[in-house]
Amino acid sequence: MATVLERVPRTLAKPLTLADLARMFGPMPAERVRHDPLPGLATSRDVAAIHNREKKLCELVDGVLVEKVMGYEESLLALEIGSLLKEFVRPRKLGAVAGEGGMLKLSPKLIRIPDVSFIARSRLPKGKPPRGTMPELVPNLAIEVLSKSNTASEMARKLVDYFETGVELVWYLDPSNRTIKVFTAPNKGVVLKGSQTLTGGKVLPGFKIKVDQIFSVLDEL
């Protein structure tokens, strides 16, 4: 069933200008922003329609459809960290780990697609993985693998969106310099690299791995 916000006619919403988009996302490649419907007028129904029709993933940010892109290198890293998390989470029955296709409806006008996400069992309906294309769930941990098309403005906004909706921990993996930025709030983060240890903090106590071990998958190319 559509929410009250989704039932509001599009004619009551306001299309965004190029200047609006620049303020929101910075110098993002133009092809990543969908213009049908016009930016500012899209809803979760459009996200679902594009996914069903084109098998492509779009995030929804204040009525704007932003296409999710990931290169081969980024996909390798997402799979690696996702596999390491799953090996830790599954035997302990801590919750669910999803990959780069896991769309999550964080609020009526906000759909995010972390490259990897962990949702604790306590947040899952009846403790089970959700059904459906885009469940209304907020992850405890969201992981993003940065690509060349990601802008500083885009990723800063994403941090705010995550923490405002209840995400507790965010990791940004940067393959360009092999670092991991660990955030516990939008303005509170630390950069890890090399032999430093990445931990699950309060979200996944006991999980730990060296940063260079994660990025070593890139040396296998």
N, CA, C and O of each residue as an XYZ file, in Angstrom:
884
protein
N       0.847     -1.189      0.000
C       0.000      0.000      0.000
C       0.884      1.243      0.000
O       1.870      1.313      0.734
N       0.524      2.224     -0.831
C       1.311      3.448     -0.901
C       1.128      4.265      0.357
O       0.057      4.252      0.963
N       2.165      4.975      0.751
C       2.078      5.825      1.923
C       1.356      7.111      1.562
O       1.109      7.387      0.388
N       1.016      7.903      2.587
C       0.334      9.170      2.358
C       1.170     10.083      1.469
O       0.648     10.726      0.559
N       2.493     10.134      1.746
C       3.353     10.998      0.959
C       3.389     10.573     -0.500
O       3.410     11.425     -1.389
N       3.396      9.265     -0.761
C       3.458      8.775     -2.124
C       2.164      9.016     -2.882
O       2.170      9.051     -4.113
N       1.027      9.186     -2.155
C      -0.246      9.401     -2.821
C      -0.471     10.864     -3.181
O      -1.434     11.186     -3.877
N       0.398     11.747     -2.723
C       0.268     13.157     -3.076
C       0.515     13.304     -4.574
O       1.536     12.816     -5.059
N      -0.369     13.953     -5.329
C      -0.178     14.108     -6.775
C       1.133     14.798     -7.106
O       1.571     15.693     -6.384
N       1.754     14.382     -8.193
C       3.022     14.963     -8.582
C       2.904     16.451     -8.879
O       3.874     17.199     -8.755
N       1.704     16.875     -9.274
C       1.527     18.290     -9.601
C       1.747     19.187     -8.392
O       1.971     20.388     -8.542
N       1.684     18.598     -7.165
C       1.907     19.388     -5.968
C       3.385     19.488     -5.623
O       3.782     20.323     -4.811
N       4.206     18.629     -6.243
C       5.637     18.694     -6.020
C       6.258     19.699     -6.986
O       5.607     20.153     -7.926
N       7.513     20.038     -6.747
C       8.182     21.051     -7.560
C       9.423     20.454     -8.212
O      10.299     19.935     -7.520
N       9.504     20.526     -9.550
C      10.707     20.043    -10.227
C      11.927     20.831     -9.785
O      11.829     22.016     -9.465
N      13.071     20.173     -9.769
C      14.311     20.824     -9.363
C      15.074     21.335    -10.575
O      14.979     20.772    -11.666
N      15.816     22.385    -10.378
C      16.624     22.969    -11.445
C      18.015     22.353    -11.450
O      18.380     21.614    -10.535
N      18.791     22.663    -12.491
C      20.177     22.200    -12.544
C      20.988     22.757    -11.378
O      21.886     22.093    -10.859
N      20.662     23.979    -10.976
C      21.351     24.572     -9.831
C      21.025     23.810     -8.550
O      21.894     23.600     -7.704
N      19.764     23.397     -8.416
C      19.365     22.598     -7.252
C      20.160     21.296     -7.202
O      20.667     20.906     -6.150
N      20.264     20.629     -8.352
C      20.977     19.351     -8.419
C      22.458     19.531     -8.114
O      23.073     18.688     -7.461
N      23.024     20.633     -8.589
C      24.439     20.909     -8.310
C      24.676     21.101     -6.824
O      25.690     20.649     -6.291
N      23.739     21.776     -6.145
C      23.877     21.980     -4.699
C      23.735     20.652     -3.948
O      24.392     20.436     -2.930
N      22.880     19.772     -4.453
C      22.636     18.499     -3.781
C      23.771     17.504     -3.961
O      24.173     16.819     -3.020
N      24.287     17.435     -5.201
C      25.198     16.339     -5.531
C      26.568     16.773     -6.034
O      27.429     15.926     -6.272
N      26.788     18.069     -6.202
C      28.064     18.503     -6.739
C      28.176     18.175     -8.220
O      27.159     17.988     -8.887
N      29.412     18.101     -8.751
C      29.616     17.861    -10.188
C      29.432     16.395    -10.591
O      30.337     15.780    -11.156
N      28.270     15.854    -10.299
C      27.976     14.461    -10.639
C      27.774     14.326    -12.151
O      27.172     15.206    -12.767
N      28.266     13.240    -12.761
C      28.011     13.019    -14.190
C      26.514     13.088    -14.495
O      25.704     12.450    -13.823
N      26.161     13.865    -15.510
C      24.753     14.121    -15.807
C      23.966     12.855    -16.073
O      22.777     12.787    -15.761
N      24.616     11.842    -16.649
C      23.889     10.617    -17.006
C      23.431      9.814    -15.797
O      22.615      8.903    -15.937
N      23.939     10.134    -14.624
C      23.511      9.400    -13.431
C      22.175      9.892    -12.884
O      21.533      9.183    -12.109
N      21.748     11.080    -13.269
C      20.468     11.629    -12.802
C      19.398     11.381    -13.856
O      19.533     11.837    -14.991
N      18.348     10.673    -13.498
C      17.239     10.397    -14.414
C      16.349     11.631    -14.539
O      16.126     12.356    -13.570
N      15.849     11.852    -15.745
C      14.987     13.009    -15.990
C      13.578     12.614    -16.412
O      12.816     13.454    -16.891
N      13.234     11.369    -16.243
C      11.870     10.908    -16.490
C      11.496      9.938    -15.368
O      11.886      8.771    -15.399
N      10.727     10.429    -14.362
C      10.155     11.765    -14.227
C      11.211     12.818    -13.913
O      12.360     12.505    -13.601
N      10.787     14.074    -14.005
C      11.696     15.174    -13.750
C      12.245     15.108    -12.323
O      11.526     14.717    -11.402
N      13.509     15.485    -12.134
C      14.071     15.514    -10.780
C      13.208     16.335     -9.831
O      12.838     17.472    -10.126
N      12.900     15.742     -8.699
C      12.029     16.373     -7.717
C      10.638     15.792     -7.704
O       9.877     16.012     -6.762
N      10.289     15.037     -8.762
C       8.932     14.488     -8.879
C       8.873     12.969     -8.757
O       7.782     12.398     -8.760
N      10.013     12.307     -8.651
C      10.040     10.847     -8.610
C       9.602     10.310     -7.251
O       9.713     10.992     -6.233
N       9.105      9.081     -7.253
C       8.709      8.386     -6.030
C       9.293      6.974     -6.042
O       9.960      6.572     -6.996
N       9.038      6.241     -4.986
C       9.524      4.866     -4.903
C       8.927      3.984     -5.997
O       9.521      2.978     -6.384
N       7.751      4.365     -6.492
C       7.144      3.600     -7.582
C       7.995      3.679     -8.839
O       8.066      2.716     -9.603
N       8.640      4.814     -9.058
C       9.519      4.957    -10.222
C      10.778      4.110    -10.056
O      11.267      3.534    -11.028
N      11.303      4.027     -8.841
C      12.461      3.163     -8.573
C      12.123      1.723     -8.924
O      12.900      1.033     -9.584
N      10.948      1.276     -8.474
C      10.518     -0.098     -8.737
C      10.285     -0.327    -10.228
O      10.637     -1.380    -10.760
N       9.692      0.661    -10.903
C       9.395      0.516    -12.329
C      10.674      0.381    -13.154
O      10.751     -0.450    -14.059
N      11.677      1.202    -12.838
C      12.955      1.132    -13.563
C      13.636     -0.205    -13.312
O      14.194     -0.816    -14.224
N      13.581     -0.647    -12.067
C      14.192     -1.938    -11.740
C      13.506     -3.076    -12.491
O      14.173     -3.968    -13.014
N      12.184     -3.045    -12.543
C      11.438     -4.110    -13.223
C      11.616     -4.055    -14.733
O      11.698     -5.086    -15.401
N      11.674     -2.834    -15.262
C      11.718     -2.657    -16.717
C      13.132     -2.780    -17.273
O      13.338     -3.405    -18.313
N      14.102     -2.190    -16.586
C      15.459     -2.108    -17.128
C      16.488     -2.909    -16.341
O      17.637     -3.035    -16.764
N      16.079     -3.450    -15.200
C      17.008     -4.174    -14.323
C      18.153     -3.274    -13.859
O      19.271     -3.744    -13.647
N      17.870     -1.980    -13.704
C      18.859     -1.039    -13.205
C      18.442     -0.535    -11.832
O      17.259     -0.503    -11.497
N      19.437     -0.142    -11.047
C      19.193      0.308     -9.683
C      19.313      1.821     -9.590
O      20.289      2.408    -10.056
N      18.308      2.445     -8.982
C      18.339      3.887     -8.751
C      18.032      4.165     -7.289
O      17.149      3.546     -6.695
N      18.780      5.109     -6.718
C      18.441      5.604     -5.395
C      17.453      6.753     -5.547
O      17.444      7.445     -6.565
N      16.629      6.949     -4.536
C      15.660      8.043     -4.530
C      16.055      9.022     -3.437
O      16.108      8.664     -2.260
N      16.335     10.268     -3.835
C      16.778     11.286     -2.890
C      15.933     12.540     -3.112
O      16.149     13.276     -4.075
N      14.975     12.779     -2.222
C      14.121     13.965     -2.331
C      13.526     14.121     -3.720
O      13.570     15.201     -4.309
N      12.972     13.041     -4.233
C      12.304     13.096     -5.524
C      13.220     12.995     -6.726
O      12.762     13.129     -7.861
N      14.505     12.762     -6.505
C      15.480     12.646     -7.592
C      15.931     11.192     -7.715
O      16.274     10.554     -6.719
N      15.925     10.675     -8.946
C      16.414      9.328     -9.208
C      17.885      9.400     -9.592
O      18.238     10.012    -10.601
N      18.738      8.780     -8.795
C      20.176      8.774     -9.048
C      20.599      7.340     -9.324
O      20.483      6.469     -8.462
N      21.091      7.105    -10.534
C      21.447      5.743    -10.918
C      22.676      5.273    -10.148
O      23.664      5.993    -10.010
N      22.581      4.055     -9.657
C      23.677      3.438     -8.918
C      24.651      2.823     -9.911
O      24.256      2.017    -10.755
N      25.908      3.196     -9.815
C      26.914      2.652    -10.726
C      28.025      1.999     -9.913
O      28.367      2.451     -8.821
N      28.572      0.938    -10.466
C      29.680      0.255     -9.803
C      30.538     -0.427    -10.854
O      30.037     -1.173    -11.695
N      31.842     -0.161    -10.794
C      32.773     -0.798    -11.708
C      33.230     -2.152    -11.191
O      32.846     -2.577    -10.101
N      34.049     -2.822    -11.981
C      34.507     -4.162    -11.634
C      35.322     -4.160    -10.348
O      35.127     -5.013     -9.481
N      36.239     -3.196    -10.225
C      37.087     -3.109     -9.038
C      36.253     -2.889     -7.780
O      36.487     -3.517     -6.748
N      35.273     -1.985     -7.880
C      34.412     -1.697     -6.739
C      33.588     -2.926     -6.347
O      33.361     -3.198     -5.168
N      33.147     -3.659     -7.378
C      32.356     -4.861     -7.112
C      33.185     -5.930     -6.403
O      32.685     -6.633     -5.524
N      34.447     -6.043     -6.790
C      35.344     -6.996     -6.117
C      35.454     -6.682     -4.633
O      35.366     -7.572     -3.787
N      35.649     -5.406     -4.332
C      35.798     -5.003     -2.931
C      34.507     -5.211     -2.148
O      34.537     -5.661     -1.003
N      33.371     -4.884     -2.766
C      32.090     -5.072     -2.087
C      31.859     -6.548     -1.774
O      31.408     -6.896     -0.683
N      32.168     -7.400     -2.730
C      32.001     -8.833     -2.514
C      32.934     -9.334     -1.422
O      32.548    -10.172     -0.607
N      34.162     -8.823     -1.404
C      35.148     -9.253     -0.407
C      34.713     -8.887      1.011
O      34.687     -9.744      1.894
N      34.369     -7.609      1.230
C      33.986     -7.197      2.577
C      32.650     -7.820      2.964
O      32.426     -8.141      4.131
N      31.759     -7.990      1.984
C      30.483     -8.637      2.274
C      30.660    -10.088      2.690
O      29.981    -10.570      3.597
N      31.578    -10.782      2.023
C      31.847    -12.181      2.364
C      32.465    -12.301      3.755
O      32.114    -13.200      4.519
N      33.378    -11.399      4.078
C      34.005    -11.421      5.402
C      32.977    -11.171      6.503
O      33.011    -11.812      7.553
N      32.066    -10.235      6.253
C      31.014     -9.965      7.226
C      30.084    -11.162      7.371
O      29.710    -11.534      8.483
N      29.716    -11.755      6.256
C      28.799    -12.896      6.296
C      29.403    -14.062      7.076
O      28.709    -14.751      7.824
N      30.710    -14.272      6.889
C      31.383    -15.349      7.622
C      31.327    -15.128      9.121
O      31.312    -16.084      9.897
N      31.295    -13.857      9.533
C      31.217    -13.528     10.954
C      29.779    -13.556     11.459
O      29.511    -14.051     12.554
N      28.866    -13.030     10.672
C      27.478    -12.850     11.108
C      26.674    -14.141     11.096
O      25.960    -14.437     12.055
N      26.783    -14.906     10.027
C      25.877    -16.048      9.845
C      25.996    -17.109     10.931
O      24.971    -17.506     11.485
N      27.193    -17.591     11.265
C      27.266    -18.634     12.303
C      26.783    -18.169     13.670
O      26.370    -18.979     14.499
N      26.835    -16.873     13.896
C      26.398    -16.315     15.182
C      24.925    -15.884     15.153
O      24.365    -15.473     16.169
N      24.314    -15.987     13.970
C      22.895    -15.628     13.775
C      22.622    -14.203     14.263
O      21.675    -13.945     15.006
N      23.491    -13.289     13.815
C      23.401    -11.900     14.269
C      22.431    -11.061     13.448
O      21.943    -10.032     13.915
N      22.150    -11.503     12.220
C      21.284    -10.709     11.364
C      21.503    -11.046      9.905
O      21.857    -12.175      9.565
N      21.287    -10.048      9.027
C      21.362    -10.267      7.588
C      22.398     -9.350      6.949
O      22.484     -8.165      7.272
N      23.181     -9.921      6.039
C      24.149     -9.155      5.253
C      23.690     -9.188      3.802
O      23.509    -10.262      3.228
N      23.502     -8.005      3.205
C      23.061     -7.907      1.817
C      24.132     -7.246      0.977
O      24.979     -6.518      1.493
N      24.092     -7.505     -0.330
C      25.091     -6.976     -1.252
C      24.624     -5.752     -1.999
O      23.707     -5.052     -1.571
N      25.276     -5.501     -3.135
C      25.122     -4.246     -3.854
C      23.768     -4.056     -4.527
O      23.500     -2.982     -5.065
N      22.909     -5.074     -4.509
C      21.569     -4.928     -5.077
C      20.497     -4.751     -4.020
O      19.307     -4.737     -4.334
N      20.911     -4.615     -2.766
C      19.950     -4.567     -1.659
C      19.361     -3.191     -1.448
O      19.903     -2.400     -0.676
N      18.244     -2.885     -2.128
C      17.578     -1.593     -1.971
C      16.867     -1.526     -0.627
O      16.225     -2.491     -0.210
N      16.980     -0.392      0.050
C      16.356     -0.203      1.350
C      15.597      1.127      1.371
O      16.145      2.174      1.025
N      14.344      1.066      1.777
C      13.518      2.267      1.877
C      13.674      2.816      3.290
O      13.046      2.333      4.232
N      14.515      3.824      3.421
C      14.826      4.372      4.740
C      13.736      5.316      5.235
O      13.542      5.471      6.441
N      13.024      5.946      4.301
C      11.890      6.815      4.616
C      11.053      6.927      3.343
O      11.496      6.475      2.287
N       9.847      7.520      3.413
C       8.992      7.560      2.220
C       9.643      8.186      0.989
O       9.318      7.794     -0.132
N      10.551      9.145      1.162
C      11.169      9.815      0.020
C      12.651      9.494     -0.115
O      13.380     10.188     -0.824
N      13.094      8.445      0.564
C      14.522      8.132      0.559
C      14.753      6.630      0.410
O      14.399      5.842      1.287
N      15.347      6.254     -0.705
C      15.757      4.870     -0.946
C      17.264      4.879     -1.193
O      17.757      5.554     -2.097
N      17.967      4.133     -0.389
C      19.412      4.012     -0.537
C      19.776      2.568     -0.846
O      19.056      1.635     -0.490
N      20.926      2.407     -1.525
C      21.382      1.066     -1.910
C      22.842      0.923     -1.505
O      23.728      1.099     -2.342
N      23.112      0.611     -0.256
C      24.512      0.417      0.151
C      25.145     -0.716     -0.656
O      24.461     -1.654     -1.065
N      26.438     -0.622     -0.880
C      27.125     -1.711     -1.579
C      27.115     -2.976     -0.730
O      27.081     -4.088     -1.257
N      27.144     -2.799      0.575
C      26.961     -3.898      1.535
C      26.223     -3.323      2.736
O      26.483     -2.192      3.147
N      25.310     -4.093      3.293
C      24.604     -3.635      4.494
C      24.451     -4.786      5.478
O      24.340     -5.952      5.098
N      24.448     -4.419      6.752
C      24.172     -5.386      7.814
C      22.989     -4.876      8.625
O      22.983     -3.739      9.096
N      21.990     -5.737      8.777
C      20.825     -5.418      9.599
C      20.768     -6.426     10.745
O      20.672     -7.633     10.525
N      20.829     -5.910     11.961
C      20.803     -6.783     13.135
C      19.477     -7.522     13.231
O      18.444     -7.037     12.769
N      19.520     -8.671     13.821
C      18.334     -9.518     13.939
C      17.179     -8.783     14.621
O      16.015     -9.005     14.289
N      17.504     -7.914     15.570
C      16.461     -7.192     16.302
C      15.683     -6.229     15.407
O      14.559     -5.852     15.739
N      16.266     -5.827     14.281
C      15.583     -4.918     13.356
C      14.815     -5.656     12.266
O      14.038     -5.040     11.536
N      15.015     -6.939     12.147
C      14.355     -7.717     11.106
C      12.960     -8.135     11.548
O      12.769     -8.472     12.717
N      11.982     -8.124     10.651
C      10.635     -8.564     11.017
C      10.633    -10.031     11.442
O      10.942    -10.923     10.652
N      10.276    -10.262     12.714
C      10.277    -11.605     13.301
C      11.660    -12.249     13.216
O      11.787    -13.474     13.226
N      12.698    -11.403     13.130
C      14.064    -11.913     13.107
C      14.468    -12.596     11.827
O      15.485    -13.287     11.791
N      13.684    -12.417     10.760
C      13.945    -13.088      9.493
C      14.291    -12.076      8.396
O      13.852    -10.928      8.454
N      15.084    -12.501      7.389
C      15.376    -11.606      6.270
C      14.082    -11.165      5.593
O      13.157    -11.964      5.444
N      14.008     -9.882      5.177
C      12.766     -9.362      4.600
C      12.492     -9.872      3.204
O      13.405    -10.273      2.482
N      11.227     -9.853      2.831
C      10.809    -10.171      1.470
C      10.570     -8.869      0.718
O      10.453     -7.808      1.332
N      10.498     -8.944     -0.596
C      10.170     -7.774     -1.378
C      11.393     -7.083     -1.950
O      12.522     -7.336     -1.530
N      11.149     -6.201     -2.920
C      12.213     -5.525     -3.648
C      12.931     -4.488     -2.810
O      14.158     -4.396     -2.852
N      12.173     -3.699     -2.042
C      12.774     -2.620     -1.242
C      12.108     -2.541      0.125
O      11.216     -1.717      0.324
N      12.515     -3.365      1.051
C      11.897     -3.366      2.383
C      12.124     -2.058      3.124
O      13.125     -1.372      2.919
N      11.175     -1.729      3.985
C      11.284     -0.511      4.795
C      12.086     -0.832      6.055
O      11.533     -1.027      7.137
N      13.398     -0.879      5.878
C      14.308     -1.235      6.955
C      15.536     -0.339      6.922
O      15.984      0.084      5.856
N      16.068     -0.056      8.094
C      17.293      0.744      8.216
C      18.415     -0.166      8.696
O      18.267     -0.825      9.725
N      19.539     -0.220      7.975
C      20.637     -1.086      8.412
C      21.369     -0.514      9.618
O      21.348      0.695      9.852
N      22.000     -1.370     10.364
C      22.876     -0.923     11.446
C      24.209     -0.446     10.890
O      24.806      0.512     11.381
N      24.661     -1.152      9.839
C      25.926     -0.834      9.179
C      25.691     -0.686      7.686
O      25.097     -1.562      7.057
N      26.154      0.422      7.114
C      26.089      0.637      5.666
C      27.509      0.819      5.142
O      28.301      1.565      5.717
N      27.824      0.133      4.047
C      29.152      0.187      3.458
C      29.049      0.661      2.019
O      28.238      0.158      1.241
N      29.883      1.638      1.674
C      29.934      2.154      0.314
C      31.363      2.017     -0.210
O      32.324      2.347      0.484
N      31.490      1.524     -1.446
C      32.782      1.484     -2.121
C      32.804      2.651     -3.101
O      32.014      2.687     -4.044
N      33.694      3.593     -2.883
C      33.719      4.817     -3.672
C      34.172      4.549     -5.099
O      35.085      3.760     -5.340
N      33.513      5.225     -6.045
C      33.901      5.145     -7.446
C      34.227      6.538     -7.959
O      34.002      7.527     -7.262
N      34.755      6.620     -9.176
C      35.175      7.905     -9.741
C      33.999      8.851     -9.934
O      34.184     10.068     -9.916
N      32.793      8.320    -10.118
C      31.642      9.184    -10.365
C      31.011      9.716     -9.087
O      30.134     10.578     -9.141
N      31.450      9.209     -7.935
C      30.933      9.728     -6.664
C      31.568     11.078     -6.361
O      32.781     11.242     -6.493
N      30.749     12.042     -5.956
C      31.259     13.366     -5.597
C      31.282     13.519     -4.078
O      30.612     12.780     -3.357
N      32.061     14.487     -3.606
C      32.138     14.748     -2.167
C      30.772     15.153     -1.624
O      30.383     14.725     -0.537
N      30.043     15.975     -2.375
C      28.714     16.418     -1.935
C      27.751     15.251     -1.849
O      26.982     15.142     -0.893
N      27.791     14.376     -2.848
C      26.918     13.206     -2.856
C      27.159     12.330     -1.635
O      26.211     11.906     -0.973
N      28.419     12.062     -1.338
C      28.733     11.148     -0.246
C      28.523     11.796      1.111
O      28.193     11.107      2.076
N      28.708     13.106      1.204
C      28.432     13.809      2.461
C      26.938     13.777      2.746
O      26.526     13.558      3.885
N      26.125     13.994      1.714
C      24.669     13.939      1.880
C      24.227     12.533      2.276
O      23.332     12.360      3.104
N      24.860     11.541      1.679
C      24.507     10.157      1.991
C      24.793      9.844      3.457
O      24.016      9.143      4.105
N      25.902     10.358      3.981
C      26.214     10.162      5.393
C      25.108     10.711      6.287
O      24.655     10.041      7.215
N      24.681     11.935      5.998
C      23.611     12.559      6.788
C      22.340     11.721      6.694
O      21.685     11.474      7.707
N      21.990     11.286      5.496
C      20.788     10.463      5.315
C      20.863      9.188      6.147
O      19.898      8.804      6.808
N      22.005      8.548      6.105
C      22.156      7.297      6.853
C      21.956      7.524      8.355
O      21.142      6.850      8.985
N      22.683      8.451      8.908
C      22.627      8.623     10.360
C      21.306      9.226     10.829
O      20.842      8.900     11.921
N      20.695     10.089     10.038
C      19.407     10.655     10.430
C      18.296      9.609     10.463
O      17.318      9.763     11.194
N      18.445      8.554      9.679
C      17.405      7.514      9.655
C      17.692      6.352     10.597
O      16.873      5.440     10.712
N      18.847      6.367     11.279
C      19.090      5.349     12.292
C      20.253      4.412     12.059
O      20.472      3.500     12.856
N      21.014      4.611     10.982
C      22.222      3.812     10.777
C      23.220      4.169     11.875
O      23.363      5.339     12.231
N      23.903      3.173     12.404
C      24.817      3.379     13.526
C      26.283      3.476     13.113
O      27.096      4.069     13.823
N      26.617      2.893     11.968
C      28.012      2.802     11.550
C      28.068      2.807     10.024
O      27.293      2.112      9.367
N      28.992      3.597      9.462
C      29.167      3.668      8.010
C      30.641      3.518      7.673
O      31.501      4.138      8.297
N      30.922      2.679      6.669
C      32.284      2.528      6.168
C      32.337      2.975      4.712
O      31.520      2.540      3.901
N      33.292      3.842      4.375
C      33.552      4.219      2.993
C      34.887      3.622      2.578
O      35.934      4.024      3.086
N      34.858      2.665      1.658
C      36.078      2.057      1.146
C      36.528      2.813     -0.102
O      35.755      2.976     -1.046
N      37.763      3.267     -0.104
C      38.283      4.039     -1.232
C      39.397      3.253     -1.924
O      40.519      3.207     -1.419
N      39.105      2.635     -3.073
C      40.127      1.824     -3.744
C      41.269      2.657     -4.323
O      42.344      2.119     -4.588
N      41.058      3.961     -4.523
C      42.098      4.789     -5.128
C      43.311      4.943     -4.220
O      44.438      5.047     -4.704
N      43.091      4.958     -2.911
C      44.217      5.063     -1.977
C      44.201      3.969     -0.906
O      44.964      4.003      0.059
N      43.308      3.002     -1.109
C      43.214      1.832     -0.221
C      43.032      2.226      1.243
O      43.733      1.735      2.127
N      42.096      3.104      1.471
C      41.753      3.500      2.832
C      40.301      3.180      3.110
O      39.503      2.989      2.193
N      39.969      3.123      4.396
C      38.584      2.951      4.830
C      38.272      4.067      5.818
O      38.947      4.219      6.836
N      37.241      4.845      5.504
C      36.790      5.895      6.412
C      35.653      5.330      7.254
O      34.630      4.895      6.726
N      35.846      5.341      8.551
C      34.875      4.783      9.487
C      34.139      5.933     10.160
O      34.752      6.765     10.829
N      32.811      5.975      9.979
C      32.004      7.048     10.545
C      31.048      6.507     11.606
O      30.388      5.488     11.403
N      30.984      7.202     12.735
C      29.977      6.914     13.759
C      28.982      8.065     13.863
O      28.044      8.018     14.658
N      29.197      9.092     13.053
C      28.301     10.242     12.907
C      28.757     10.958     11.642
O      29.885     10.747     11.196
N      27.897     11.810     11.044
C      28.301     12.475      9.804
C      29.588     13.282      9.922
O      30.344     13.389      8.956
N      29.840     13.846     11.090
C      31.037     14.672     11.291
C      32.046     14.024     12.227
O      32.903     14.701     12.795
N      31.940     12.713     12.384
C      32.849     12.012     13.284
C      33.348     10.744     12.599
O      32.656      9.728     12.537
N      34.584     10.842     12.083
C      35.125      9.698     11.373
C      36.627      9.592     11.527
O      37.293     10.540     11.943
N      37.149      8.429     11.189
C      38.578      8.168     11.248
C      38.971      7.400      9.996
O      38.198      6.583      9.495
N      40.176      7.663      9.489
C      40.670      6.999      8.286
C      41.645      5.901      8.685
O      42.593      6.132      9.434
N      41.392      4.698      8.167
C      42.250      3.540      8.437
C      42.936      3.101      7.146
O      42.370      3.222      6.060
N      44.160      2.591      7.276
C      44.874      2.126      6.089
C      45.923      1.084      6.490
O      46.209      0.889      7.671
N      46.478      0.429      5.489
C      47.579     -0.506      5.679
C      47.301     -1.599      6.699
O      46.317     -2.330      6.582
N      48.166     -1.709      7.699
C      48.051     -2.774      8.693
C      47.121     -2.414      9.849
O      46.988     -3.183     10.800
N      46.480     -1.251      9.771
C      45.543     -0.889     10.825
C      44.327     -1.811     10.788
O      43.995     -2.389      9.753
N      43.678     -1.933     11.936
C      42.589     -2.900     12.070
C      41.222     -2.228     11.992
O      40.949     -1.250     12.688
N      40.378     -2.772     11.135
C      38.977     -2.359     11.046
C      38.173     -3.245     11.980
O      38.291     -4.470     11.932
N      37.350     -2.633     12.834
C      36.529     -3.416     13.757
C      35.050     -3.083     13.546
O      34.700     -2.093     12.904
N      34.207     -3.929     14.099
C      32.764     -3.722     14.002
C      32.217     -2.815     15.076
O      31.014     -2.555     15.113
N      33.077     -2.328     15.953
C      32.638     -1.420     17.010
C      31.499     -1.995     17.836
O      31.472     -3.190     18.131
N      30.557     -1.131     18.208
C      29.412     -1.570     19.003
C      28.377     -2.313     18.165
O      27.518     -3.011     18.703
N      28.465     -2.157     16.846
C      27.497     -2.801     15.954
C      27.792     -4.283     15.800
O      26.884     -5.112     15.845
N      29.070     -4.616     15.617
C      29.481     -6.016     15.470
C      30.691     -6.287     16.361
O      31.808     -6.430     15.865
N      30.473     -6.357     17.672
C      31.586     -6.609     18.592
C      32.308     -7.917     18.258
O      31.680     -8.957     18.055
N      33.611     -7.841     18.207
C      34.400     -9.036     17.928
C      34.851     -9.142     16.481
O      35.794     -9.877     16.187
N      34.206     -8.429     15.577
C      34.638     -8.453     14.182
C      35.858     -7.562     14.021
O      35.846     -6.408     14.450
N      36.904     -8.084     13.409
C      38.096     -7.282     13.143
C      38.892     -7.888     11.995
O      38.942     -9.105     11.814
N      39.510     -6.997     11.228
C      40.312     -7.437     10.086
C      41.261     -6.314      9.689
O      40.932     -5.138      9.843
N      42.422     -6.667      9.186
C      43.378     -5.670      8.736
C      42.878     -5.042      7.434
O      42.323     -5.721      6.570
N      43.086     -3.744      7.317
C      42.631     -3.022      6.126
C      43.289     -3.576      4.871
O      42.609     -3.789      3.868
N      44.590     -3.813      4.905
C      45.270     -4.288      3.702
C      44.824     -5.689      3.294
O      44.982     -6.073      2.135
N      44.267     -6.461      4.236
C      43.744     -7.775      3.878
C      42.516     -7.648      2.996
O      42.308     -8.462      2.097
N      41.708     -6.641      3.245
C      40.511     -6.412      2.428
C      40.918     -6.011      1.014
O      40.388     -6.540      0.037
N      41.862     -5.072      0.908
C      42.253     -4.571     -0.403
C      43.159     -5.526     -1.172
O      43.409     -5.308     -2.357
N      43.657     -6.580     -0.526
C      44.543     -7.518     -1.194
C      43.856     -8.238     -2.355
O      44.521     -8.780     -3.238
N      42.502     -8.240     -2.349
C      41.790     -8.876     -3.454
C      42.087     -8.173     -4.768
O      42.001     -8.791     -5.829
N      42.439     -6.880     -4.717
C      42.745     -6.146     -5.942
C      44.082     -6.573     -6.551
O      44.306     -6.391     -7.748
N      44.956     -7.129     -5.742
C      46.260     -7.579     -6.247
C      46.162     -8.896     -6.993
O      47.125     -9.336     -7.621
N      45.008     -9.516     -6.924
C      44.817    -10.784     -7.629
C      44.433    -10.578     -9.080
O      44.364    -11.539     -9.847
N      44.176     -9.313     -9.474
C      43.798     -9.023    -10.867
C      44.967     -9.233    -11.825
O      44.821     -9.034    -13.031
